[in-house]
Amino acid sequence: MIVLGIETATPVCGVALGREDSVLVERSLNVGTHHAERLLPMIRDALEEAGMGLRDIDGIAVSIGPGSFTGLRIGLSTAKSLCWSAGLPLVAVPTLEAMAAQFPHAACPVCPALDARKKEVYAALYDTSSGSPRTLIAPAAVLPVPFVSSLTGPTLFVGDGARLYRKEIVGILGEAARFAPPPLDRPSAAAVAALGLSMLGRGETEDLARVEPVYLRKSEAELRHGR
């Protein structure tokens, strides 16, 4: 099987074509807030590089959140449109789980953390010792210091939230705090495609009419209007 992976949870927009044993194509670009303008051309270029069209792949895997509200919305709406047009199944891959999946067989728990603004991070904790992520602490929008204070023992931190609060993390955990090097410290479309392949094989597909991004908290507009 071949899956198109889409990652738009952060300013780094990524697409990848993956199959069970390899990544065929991967492209990533820091687009800031311009996912809407850049995502479709990146998908087109990746397919052209692989010599494929949409009807040559078996499904689309999209990073479903948490992350940038705008980025997630654009990524999902694009994935849904492509699935509708080509009759493809859609797989919704948890963003933080895909980040942890980049570190299979890690010797310590992996903590992906993305900047959620408002002095919070989107964070979770995974055990990847078996080769795939197993959730130890479910994703949530949290204050960094109390969350890190709840952790014990060596922990591998991944993501821009970990970079942003590195001083505080080291102040709490000391030498037990470990940090992923770039570019492995950001979400990866190849990881989304890889997890998507596994999920597609298990039949874990989404209803295109019902699937929504996982935001974990209300948007500014919802807060302003009291929704």
N, C-alpha and C positions, 0 to 999 in steps of 0.2 A: 504493500500500500504506500501511497505518497500523499502527504498532507501539507497544505499551505499553513504556516504559522504566522500569526499577526500579533505584534506587540506594540501597544500604544499607551501604556500606563504611565509613562514618563515622557519628558521632552525628547528622549531618544526613541525614534520610530524605527521599528524593525520588521522585516519580513523574511521568511525562510521556507524553503522546500525541503522536507525531510522524508526519509523512508526508514525502514526498520534498522538498517545497518549503517546509514550515513546521512550527512547533510549535503544535499545536492547544490543548493545555493543559499547564501545568507547575505542580506544587505541591512545596514543600519545607518542612521543619520540623525544627528541632533537637529531637530526641526523646530525646537522651541514650542510655540503654540500653533504651528502650521501643519498639523497632521492632515487636515482636510485637503490641503493642496498637494501634499507629497505622497500620501499613502498609495493611492491608486497607481500613479506612475511607478512607484517602487515595486508594486506587485506585478505590473506589466513587464517591467525590466527583468525581474527575477524569472518570470515564466519564459520570456524570450531567451534569456541566458541558458535556461535548462532545455530549450527547444520544445516547450510544452504549451498547451492551452488549458483553460479551466477544466475542460472535459477529459483531460488526461490525468487529473488527480482524483483522489478518492474522498476527500473531505477538507474542511477548513477548521483550524483550531485558532481560537482568539483568546487573548489574555483578557479575562473578565473582571479583574479588579481584586483588591482595591488599587487606587492610584488616581491620576488626574481625571477629574470628572469629564472634562471636554475630550481628552485623549481616549478614554474608555468608550465614551459615547460614539465617537467617530469610528473607532476600530470595530465596535460591534455592529454599527449600522452598515459599514462597508462590507463586513463579513456576511451579514444577513442578506444584503442585496446580491452579492456574488452567489451565495447558496441558492437563493430564489431563482436567479437567472440560469444557473447551470444544473439545478436539481441535485445539489450536493448536501450531505449532512454537515451540521455544525456542532463542534465540540467547544464547550466553555471551560477554559483552563484557569484555575486560580493563580493569580499573578505571583503571590508570595511562594506558593508551592513550586511554581516553575523556576523561581530564583533559587530555591533550595536544591532543586533537582540538578543544578549545575555542579553540585558537590557530592556525587555518589560515594558511598562508603567513607564518609567523613568520620574522623576519629572522635568528634564531639558534636553536640547539637548545633544546628545551623539556624541563625536568627536573621531572616530577611527583614529589613526595615526601610520603608520609603517615607520621605518627608511628606507629612500630611498638612503642614502649615499649622497655624494657631498653636505653635509650640508642642505639637503632637507628631507621632509617627504611626504609620500603619505597620504593625509588626506581628510576627508569629514565631513559633519555634518548631523545628522539625528534626526528627532522627532519620538520617539517611544511611545508617550503617548497613542496612540490607541492600542498598543500591538504589532504592526509590524512597521518596519522602513519606514519613509517617508523622502525623500531626501530634505534637506534644502540647502546644498552646495554640488555640485557634486564632486566626487573624482578627485583629481589633485595632481601633484607633485609640492610642494610649499616650500618656505622658511618659517620656523616655526614662526619666530617673526612677520612678516607682516600678516600671516594668523591668528595667535592667536589675534593679535591686532584688527582684523576685527570682532571678536566675542564680544557679549555683554551679560552680565548676567551669571548666573551659567551654567557651562558646565562640563559634565562628560567625561574625557579623558581616552582612552583605547589604549593599544598597546605599542610596544617597542619604537616607536617614541616619545610617551608621556613620557615614562620613561627617555629617552635620553635627552629631552629638558624640563624636569620638572622644573628646576630652572628658565628658561626663561618664562615658562608658568605662574608660580606662580608670577614672577616679574611683569607680565602684568595684570593678572586677580585677583591676591590676593586670598582672601577666596572664590571667585566665582569659582575657579578652583578646580575640584574634580577629583579624580583618582580611577580607578577600582582596586580592590585588586587582587593579583595573586590567582589562575590561570585564573581568568576571564579577565585578561588584555591581552590575546593573542587569535589569531584565533582558532576556535573550529570546528572540523569535525562534531560534533553533531549539531551545529548551521547551518553548510552547508547542512547537511541532512534535517534538519527541514525546511529551506527555500526551499530546492530542492523539498520536498514533496508538498509544496504549489504551486510552479512553475509548477511542473509536473501535478498537478491537473488542472491547467489552460491551459495546453497544450503548455507551453513555453519551448519547446525542441529545440535542436540545430542540424544543418546539420553537420554530422561528417566530411564531406569533406571540410567544410569552417570555422568552429569555430577556433578561435585563442585566445591565452592569451591576457589579457588587461594589457599592460605594462605601458601606459601613457607617456612614453618617449622612445627615441631610446636607443638601447644597445650600449655598448662600441665598439663592432665590427662595428656596423652601423655608429657610429660617426667617427671611424678611416677611414672607406672607403667612407665617404661622402654620405651615402644612405639617 
